[in-house]
Amino acid sequence: MAGGAGAYLATGPGVDVDNQAFVDQAATDEVLTAASTNVQRLVAIDHETLDEYHDSLGEFLTPSLVTELDENWPALRESYEQSATTVDAQVREAGLAYLDGDKAEVLLVQDVSISRDGAAAGSTSGTYLVGLDRIDGVWKLSRIPDLPS
């Protein structure tokens, strides 16, 4: 009963709601899709396509995250090439925690599997809170935890 009353009060006339995650389903769906896709693109790396991966970072990361990743890129690249590492990632669940204008936060559960030299090398699953910013109409990751790779 209280939940229904809260939802009515939050969406009733004259009420200003900052967190659109609970109000605008189309915007919520858009952010959830972008977060899931972007996190999978960030984590899923194949040692055979490192140049393509690196060239695509600006499509799903904010410029500051691209700069941050570029600082570590030579070591990461060398590690993936030397060990012939391939990482597969699948977002299993995603929920929008916050949405206000061009800023959002998404809590997601992701499964990751790693292979080296063509042989399975481990897997993990984790829950992560990521931030997104909408830049020129495109949702991009703006804040990420230490995701498995």
RODO-2510 file (C-alpha; in nm, 4 decimals, decimal comma):
residues 149
     n   res          X          Y          Z
     1     m     0,0000     0,0000     0,0000
     2     a     0,2743     0,2457     0,0936
     3     g     0,4620     0,1653    -0,2298
     4     g     0,1573     0,2489    -0,4393
     5     a     0,1013     0,5712    -0,2499
     6     g     0,4691     0,6609    -0,2896
     7     a     0,4566     0,5974    -0,6637
     8     y     0,1429     0,8113    -0,6954
     9     l     0,2917     1,0923    -0,4900
    10     a     0,6188     1,0813    -0,6854
    11     t     0,4433     1,1085    -1,0202
    12     g     0,1472     1,3238    -0,9244
    13     p     0,0922     1,6744    -1,0565
    14     g     0,3176     1,9399    -0,9106
    15     v     0,5823     1,6960    -0,7906
    16     d     0,9358     1,7455    -0,9221
    17     v     1,1186     1,4118    -0,9478
    18     d     1,4935     1,4250    -1,0124
    19     n     1,5445     1,0503    -1,0493
    20     q     1,3693     0,9603    -1,3742
    21     a     1,4656     0,5931    -1,3298
    22     f     1,1339     0,5371    -1,1605
    23     v     0,9238     0,7470    -1,3945
    24     d     1,0358     0,7320    -1,7601
    25     q     1,0340     0,3705    -1,8858
    26     a     1,1627     0,4536    -2,2374
    27     a     1,4607     0,6438    -2,0965
    28     t     1,5218     0,3669    -1,8433
    29     d     1,5271     0,1032    -2,1182
    30     e     1,7624     0,3144    -2,3299
    31     v     2,0128     0,3523    -2,0442
    32     l     1,9949    -0,0158    -1,9454
    33     t     2,0629    -0,1248    -2,3031
    34     a     2,3549     0,1165    -2,3362
    35     a     2,5062     0,0130    -2,0019
    36     s     2,4840    -0,3593    -2,0793
    37     t     2,6250    -0,3199    -2,4294
    38     n     2,9004    -0,0794    -2,3261
    39     v     3,0223    -0,2889    -2,0326
    40     q     3,0310    -0,6019    -2,2484
    41     r     3,2279    -0,4109    -2,5139
    42     l     3,4702    -0,2826    -2,2516
    43     v     3,5412    -0,6187    -2,0899
    44     a     3,5252    -0,8527    -2,3913
    45     i     3,8696    -0,8354    -2,5498
    46     d     4,0245    -1,0678    -2,8061
    47     h     4,4022    -1,0705    -2,8479
    48     e     4,3527    -1,1018    -3,2253
    49     t     4,1521    -0,7777    -3,2565
    50     l     4,3307    -0,5419    -3,0168
    51     d     4,3684    -0,2593    -3,2716
    52     e     3,9959    -0,2622    -3,3540
    53     y     3,9104    -0,2750    -2,9855
    54     h     4,1362     0,0212    -2,9044
    55     d     4,0036     0,2224    -3,1999
    56     s     3,6435     0,1707    -3,0812
    57     l     3,6872     0,2933    -2,7213
    58     g     3,5508     0,6416    -2,7937
    59     e     3,2242     0,4877    -2,9146
    60     f     3,1291     0,3691    -2,5660
    61     l     3,3594     0,5494    -2,3188
    62     t     3,3721     0,9170    -2,2249
    63     p     3,6899     1,0986    -2,3313
    64     s     3,8281     1,0933    -1,9749
    65     l     3,7943     0,7135    -1,9556
    66     v     3,9558     0,6741    -2,2982
    67     t     4,2492     0,8830    -2,1724
    68     e     4,2721     0,6734    -1,8561
    69     l     4,2683     0,3468    -2,0516
    70     d     4,5254     0,4829    -2,2981
    71     e     4,7696     0,5340    -2,0104
    72     n     4,7658     0,1601    -1,9413
    73     w     4,7155     0,0440    -2,2993
    74     p     5,0764    -0,0593    -2,3833
    75     a     5,1012    -0,2915    -2,0815
    76     l     4,7500    -0,4290    -2,1340
    77     r     4,8158    -0,4905    -2,5026
    78     e     5,1444    -0,6688    -2,4314
    79     s     4,9799    -0,8871    -2,1672
    80     y     4,6976    -0,9938    -2,4002
    81     e     4,9317    -1,0617    -2,6907
    82     q     5,1894    -1,2599    -2,4914
    83     s     4,9313    -1,4823    -2,3258
    84     a     4,6963    -1,5020    -2,6287
    85     t     4,4111    -1,3976    -2,3991
    86     t     4,0482    -1,3747    -2,5012
    87     v     3,7828    -1,2500    -2,2598
    88     d     3,4104    -1,3070    -2,3118
    89     a     3,1573    -1,1064    -2,1112
    90     q     2,7817    -1,1323    -2,0703
    91     v     2,5660    -0,8975    -1,8656
    92     r     2,3077    -1,1174    -1,6971
    93     e     2,1055    -0,8581    -1,5057
    94     a     2,0898    -0,4783    -1,5091
    95     g     1,8902    -0,2323    -1,3040
    96     l     1,8809     0,1438    -1,3254
    97     a     1,9690     0,3012    -0,9921
    98     y     1,9642     0,6662    -1,0961
    99     l     1,8710     0,8762    -1,3994
   100     d     1,8691     1,2538    -1,4093
   101     g     1,9074     1,4285    -1,7432
   102     d     2,2353     1,3197    -1,8995
   103     k     2,3651     1,1254    -1,5955
   104     a     2,2809     0,7705    -1,4933
   105     e     2,3969     0,4863    -1,2700
   106     v     2,3332     0,1200    -1,3441
   107     l     2,3863    -0,1807    -1,1202
   108     l     2,4638    -0,4904    -1,3237
   109     v     2,5624    -0,8536    -1,2880
   110     q     2,8170    -0,9774    -1,5377
   111     d     2,9641    -1,3191    -1,6144
   112     v     3,3191    -1,3239    -1,7521
   113     s     3,5169    -1,6143    -1,8949
   114     i     3,8835    -1,6049    -1,9905
   115     s     4,0830    -1,8259    -2,2238
   116     r     4,4567    -1,8258    -2,2845
   117     d     4,6179    -1,9971    -2,5802
   118     g     4,2753    -2,1383    -2,6658
   119     a     4,2247    -2,3116    -2,3308
   120     a     3,9792    -2,2102    -2,0591
   121     a     4,1618    -2,0118    -1,7917
   122     g     3,8839    -1,9211    -1,5521
   123     s     3,5562    -1,7465    -1,5060
   124     t     3,3966    -1,5092    -1,2621
   125     s     3,0711    -1,3336    -1,1940
   126     g     3,0287    -1,0017    -1,0207
   127     t     2,7991    -0,7120    -0,9438
   128     y     2,9132    -0,3656    -1,0492
   129     l     2,7828    -0,0095    -1,0304
   130     v     2,8714     0,1927    -1,3408
   131     g     2,8098     0,5543    -1,4310
   132     l     2,7021     0,6793    -1,7706
   133     d     2,6910     1,0238    -1,9302
   134     r     2,4918     1,1093    -2,2409
   135     i     2,7221     1,2896    -2,4834
   136     d     2,5733     1,4181    -2,8092
   137     g     2,2762     1,1877    -2,7579
   138     v     2,4872     0,8746    -2,6936
   139     w     2,5127     0,7054    -2,3524
   140     k     2,8771     0,6324    -2,2699
   141     l     3,0450     0,4809    -1,9667
   142     s     3,1804     0,7594    -1,7484
   143     r     3,2636     0,5743    -1,4283
   144     i     3,3590     0,2101    -1,3929
   145     p     3,4822    -0,0064    -1,1068
   146     d     3,7716    -0,2444    -1,1536
   147     l     3,5901    -0,4802    -1,3857
   148     p     3,7389    -0,8274    -1,4376
   149     s     3,9555    -0,8696    -1,7432
***
